[in-house]
Amino acid sequence: MNRADSERPFLSHLVELRDRLLRVLIVVGIVLVALLPFANTLYTLLATPLLNSLPEGHSMVAIDVASPFLAPFKLTLLLALTITVPYTLYQAWSFAAPGLYGHEKRLAGPVLFSSVVLFYLGMVFAYFVVFPLVFGFFVSTAPEGVAVMTDINRFLDFVVKIFLAFGVAFEVPIVTVAMVSMGVTTPARLREIRPYVIVAAFVVGMLLTPPDVISQTLLAVPVWLLYEIGILFSKMVAPKQDEAEEETRFRPMTEEEMDTELDAMESTEPPEPASPDKKTDE
């Protein structure tokens, strides 16, 4: 009897988790069904930056037999998942909220909302800013006599990676604010490691984007700017006393302060003890 009572809460959590996952799947399915009639139109819209960069008479191609159907369908499914991210996070929040403390609940709401907004902004930035520049660069560097005719499946895989890279990169302010609020670091410390963050941003841009300077820079510069924004917002959640102590602790001494300290040490030095020979003579 006691064992059954102890297992009941765990089983109830599993049932609740199953119900919430089913709700998410149902909502994703509804959005997917609603978008499927526009699958080809959505794919054409996604490929517009590349199509505008292609020379006249050039177009995209479908190498596989099923690509004309699978590529738009895959895009529609990914779009349905992206659109339903707020609802998915709401279900996750509703499942985890009863086990959180009050201050954690107050912090989690704004963090989740701002995370979704920044992720969408990263994707918008990639589509309207990055894609035209990157595709224009690739097409312009094609050797003479080479027809640029991209496969629709490979193009979709390429742009999905870019979307994910910029969506995740735009989460930098959330990470910095969360680390400061949890006491892992301070705004002063974040300012100190700024040069390393800039170098890391270019390294990440090199790993997550195609091997060209344009796309790497277009990812690294926003990451750096978002890091600076994160430092500004982290001051709002940083404990004032801890921040003041941190700034005092790591502030280097000026030359005047060092001279004053040395003078004080010299003035307080004890007199030299008399030698044994001198005491004997006396």
C-alpha positions as CSV (number, residue, x, y, z in Angstrom):
1,M,0.0,0.0,0.0
2,N,2.8,2.4,0.9
3,R,4.7,1.5,-2.2
4,A,1.6,2.2,-4.4
5,D,1.2,5.5,-2.7
6,S,4.8,6.4,-3.4
7,E,4.6,5.4,-7.0
8,R,1.4,7.3,-7.7
9,P,3.0,10.8,-8.0
10,F,5.6,9.5,-10.4
11,L,3.0,7.8,-12.5
12,S,0.9,10.9,-12.5
13,H,3.8,13.0,-13.7
14,L,4.4,10.5,-16.6
15,V,0.7,10.7,-17.5
16,E,0.8,14.5,-17.4
17,L,4.0,14.5,-19.6
18,R,2.4,12.2,-22.1
19,D,-0.7,14.4,-22.3
20,R,1.3,17.6,-22.9
21,L,3.4,15.9,-25.6
22,L,0.3,14.8,-27.3
23,R,-1.1,18.3,-27.2
24,V,2.1,19.6,-28.8
25,L,2.0,17.0,-31.5
26,I,-1.7,17.8,-32.2
27,V,-0.9,21.5,-32.5
28,V,2.1,20.8,-34.8
29,G,-0.1,18.6,-36.9
30,I,-2.8,21.2,-37.3
31,V,-0.3,23.9,-38.3
32,L,1.3,21.4,-40.7
33,V,-2.0,20.5,-42.4
34,A,-2.8,24.2,-42.7
35,L,0.5,25.0,-44.3
36,L,0.8,22.0,-46.7
37,P,-1.3,23.6,-49.5
38,F,1.2,26.4,-49.6
39,A,4.3,24.2,-49.5
40,N,5.6,25.0,-52.9
41,T,4.9,28.7,-52.4
42,L,6.8,28.7,-49.1
43,Y,9.8,27.0,-50.7
44,T,9.8,29.5,-53.5
45,L,9.7,32.3,-50.9
46,L,12.6,30.7,-49.1
47,A,14.7,30.4,-52.2
48,T,14.0,33.9,-53.4
49,P,17.3,35.4,-52.1
50,L,19.2,32.7,-54.1
51,L,17.0,33.0,-57.2
52,N,17.5,36.7,-57.3
53,S,21.3,36.2,-57.2
54,L,21.4,33.6,-60.0
55,P,22.3,34.8,-63.5
56,E,19.5,35.0,-66.1
57,G,18.5,31.6,-67.4
58,H,19.8,29.7,-64.4
59,S,17.5,28.0,-61.9
60,M,17.5,25.4,-59.1
61,V,17.4,21.6,-59.9
62,A,16.0,18.5,-58.3
63,I,18.4,15.6,-58.5
64,D,16.4,13.0,-56.7
65,V,13.1,11.8,-58.1
66,A,11.1,12.6,-54.9
67,S,12.8,15.9,-54.2
68,P,10.1,18.1,-55.7
69,F,7.7,16.7,-53.1
70,L,10.0,16.0,-50.2
71,A,11.9,19.3,-50.1
72,P,8.8,21.5,-49.8
73,F,7.2,19.0,-47.3
74,K,10.3,19.0,-45.1
75,L,10.3,22.8,-45.2
76,T,6.7,23.0,-44.2
77,L,7.3,20.5,-41.3
78,L,10.2,22.6,-40.0
79,L,8.2,25.8,-40.3
80,A,5.3,24.2,-38.4
81,L,7.7,23.2,-35.6
82,T,9.2,26.7,-35.6
83,I,5.8,28.4,-35.4
84,T,4.6,26.2,-32.5
85,V,7.8,26.8,-30.4
86,P,5.9,29.2,-28.1
87,Y,3.2,26.7,-27.5
88,T,5.8,23.9,-26.9
89,L,7.6,26.1,-24.4
90,Y,4.3,26.9,-22.7
91,Q,3.6,23.2,-22.2
92,A,7.1,22.6,-20.9
93,W,6.7,25.5,-18.5
94,S,3.3,24.3,-17.3
95,F,4.8,20.9,-16.6
96,A,7.9,22.2,-14.7
97,A,6.5,25.3,-13.0
98,P,5.0,23.5,-9.9
99,G,8.4,22.3,-8.9
100,L,10.1,25.7,-9.1
101,Y,10.6,28.3,-6.4
102,G,8.9,31.7,-6.6
103,H,12.0,33.6,-7.8
104,E,12.7,31.0,-10.4
105,K,9.2,31.4,-11.8
106,R,9.5,35.1,-11.9
107,L,12.8,34.8,-13.9
108,A,11.8,31.9,-16.2
109,G,8.8,33.7,-17.8
110,P,10.8,36.7,-19.2
111,V,13.7,34.4,-20.1
112,L,11.5,32.1,-22.2
113,F,9.7,34.9,-23.9
114,S,12.9,36.8,-24.8
115,S,14.5,33.6,-25.9
116,V,11.8,32.9,-28.5
117,V,11.8,36.5,-29.7
118,L,15.6,36.6,-30.1
119,F,15.6,33.2,-31.9
120,Y,13.0,34.5,-34.4
121,L,15.0,37.7,-34.8
122,G,18.1,35.7,-35.6
123,M,16.2,33.8,-38.4
124,V,14.8,37.1,-39.8
125,F,18.3,38.6,-39.8
126,A,19.6,35.6,-41.6
127,Y,16.9,35.7,-44.3
128,F,16.9,39.4,-45.0
129,V,20.6,40.3,-44.4
130,V,22.8,37.2,-44.6
131,F,21.2,35.3,-47.5
132,P,21.4,38.0,-50.1
133,L,25.0,38.8,-49.3
134,V,26.2,35.2,-49.1
135,F,24.4,33.9,-52.2
136,G,25.5,36.9,-54.2
137,F,29.0,36.3,-53.1
138,F,28.9,32.6,-54.0
139,V,27.3,33.2,-57.4
140,S,29.8,36.0,-58.3
141,T,32.8,33.8,-57.5
142,A,31.7,30.9,-59.8
143,P,34.4,30.2,-62.4
144,E,33.6,31.2,-66.0
145,G,31.6,28.5,-67.8
146,V,30.2,27.0,-64.6
147,A,26.4,27.1,-64.4
148,V,25.2,27.6,-60.8
149,M,22.3,25.2,-60.4
150,T,21.7,24.2,-56.8
151,D,19.8,21.1,-55.8
152,I,16.7,22.0,-53.8
153,N,17.4,19.4,-51.0
154,R,21.0,20.6,-50.5
155,F,19.8,24.2,-50.5
156,L,17.3,23.5,-47.8
157,D,19.9,21.8,-45.6
158,F,22.2,24.7,-46.1
159,V,19.7,27.4,-45.1
160,V,18.4,25.4,-42.1
161,K,21.9,25.3,-40.7
162,I,22.2,29.1,-41.2
163,F,18.8,29.7,-39.6
164,L,19.8,27.5,-36.6
165,A,23.3,29.2,-36.3
166,F,21.9,32.7,-36.2
167,G,18.9,31.8,-34.0
168,V,21.2,30.3,-31.4
169,A,23.7,33.1,-31.7
170,F,21.0,35.7,-30.9
171,E,20.5,34.0,-27.6
172,V,23.8,35.4,-26.2
173,P,22.1,38.2,-24.1
174,I,19.9,35.6,-22.5
175,V,22.9,33.5,-21.6
176,T,24.8,36.4,-20.1
177,V,21.9,37.7,-18.1
178,A,21.1,34.2,-16.8
179,M,24.8,33.6,-15.7
180,V,24.9,36.9,-13.8
181,S,21.5,36.3,-12.1
182,M,22.7,32.9,-11.0
183,G,25.9,34.3,-9.6
184,V,28.2,32.5,-12.0
185,T,29.8,35.7,-13.1
186,T,29.4,39.5,-12.9
187,P,29.1,42.3,-15.4
188,A,32.7,43.5,-14.5
189,R,34.0,40.0,-15.3
190,L,32.1,39.9,-18.5
191,R,33.7,43.2,-19.5
192,E,37.2,41.8,-18.7
193,I,36.8,38.8,-21.0
194,R,35.4,40.9,-23.9
195,P,38.5,40.3,-26.1
196,Y,38.3,36.6,-25.7
197,V,34.6,36.6,-26.5
198,I,35.2,38.6,-29.8
199,V,37.8,36.0,-30.8
200,A,35.4,33.1,-29.9
201,A,32.6,34.8,-31.9
202,F,34.8,34.7,-35.1
203,V,35.8,31.1,-34.4
204,V,32.1,30.1,-33.9
205,G,31.3,31.9,-37.1
206,M,34.0,30.0,-38.9
207,L,32.6,26.7,-37.7
208,L,28.8,27.3,-38.1
209,T,28.8,29.2,-41.4
210,P,30.1,28.5,-44.9
211,P,33.9,29.0,-45.4
212,D,33.7,32.6,-46.5
213,V,34.6,35.8,-44.7
214,I,31.2,37.5,-45.3
215,S,29.1,35.0,-43.5
216,Q,31.6,34.6,-40.7
217,T,31.7,38.3,-40.1
218,L,27.9,38.6,-40.4
219,L,27.6,36.1,-37.5
220,A,30.5,37.2,-35.4
221,V,29.6,41.0,-35.3
222,P,26.0,40.5,-34.2
223,V,27.2,38.0,-31.5
224,W,29.7,40.7,-30.2
225,L,27.0,43.4,-30.2
226,L,24.5,41.1,-28.5
227,Y,27.2,40.3,-25.9
228,E,27.5,44.0,-25.2
229,I,23.7,44.2,-24.9
230,G,23.7,41.3,-22.5
231,I,26.3,43.1,-20.3
232,L,24.0,46.2,-20.1
233,F,20.9,44.1,-19.2
234,S,22.9,42.0,-16.7
235,K,23.5,45.1,-14.6
236,M,19.8,45.0,-13.8
237,V,19.9,41.6,-12.2
238,A,23.4,41.8,-10.7
239,P,23.5,42.3,-6.9
240,K,24.8,45.9,-6.4
241,Q,27.0,45.0,-3.4
242,D,28.6,42.1,-5.2
243,E,29.2,44.2,-8.3
244,A,30.8,46.9,-6.3
245,E,33.1,44.4,-4.5
246,E,34.0,42.8,-7.8
247,E,35.0,46.1,-9.4
248,T,37.0,47.0,-6.3
249,R,38.7,43.7,-6.2
250,F,39.9,43.6,-9.8
251,R,40.7,47.4,-10.1
252,P,44.5,47.8,-10.6
253,M,46.4,50.3,-8.5
254,T,47.5,53.5,-10.1
255,E,51.1,54.7,-10.0
256,E,50.3,57.3,-7.4
257,E,48.7,54.8,-5.2
258,M,51.7,52.5,-5.6
259,D,54.1,55.3,-4.7
260,T,52.0,56.2,-1.6
261,E,51.9,52.6,-0.5
262,L,55.7,52.2,-0.9
263,D,56.3,55.5,1.1
264,A,54.1,54.2,3.9
265,M,55.9,50.9,4.0
266,E,59.3,52.6,4.1
267,S,58.2,55.0,6.9
268,T,57.0,52.1,9.1
269,E,60.1,49.9,8.7
270,P,61.6,49.0,12.1
271,P,65.2,50.3,13.0
272,E,68.0,47.9,12.3
273,P,69.1,45.9,15.4
274,A,72.5,46.8,16.9
275,S,75.4,44.4,16.0
276,P,76.9,42.2,18.7
277,D,80.3,43.9,18.3
278,K,78.9,47.3,18.9
279,K,77.3,46.2,22.2
280,T,80.6,44.7,23.4
281,D,82.5,47.9,22.7
282,E,80.0,49.8,24.8
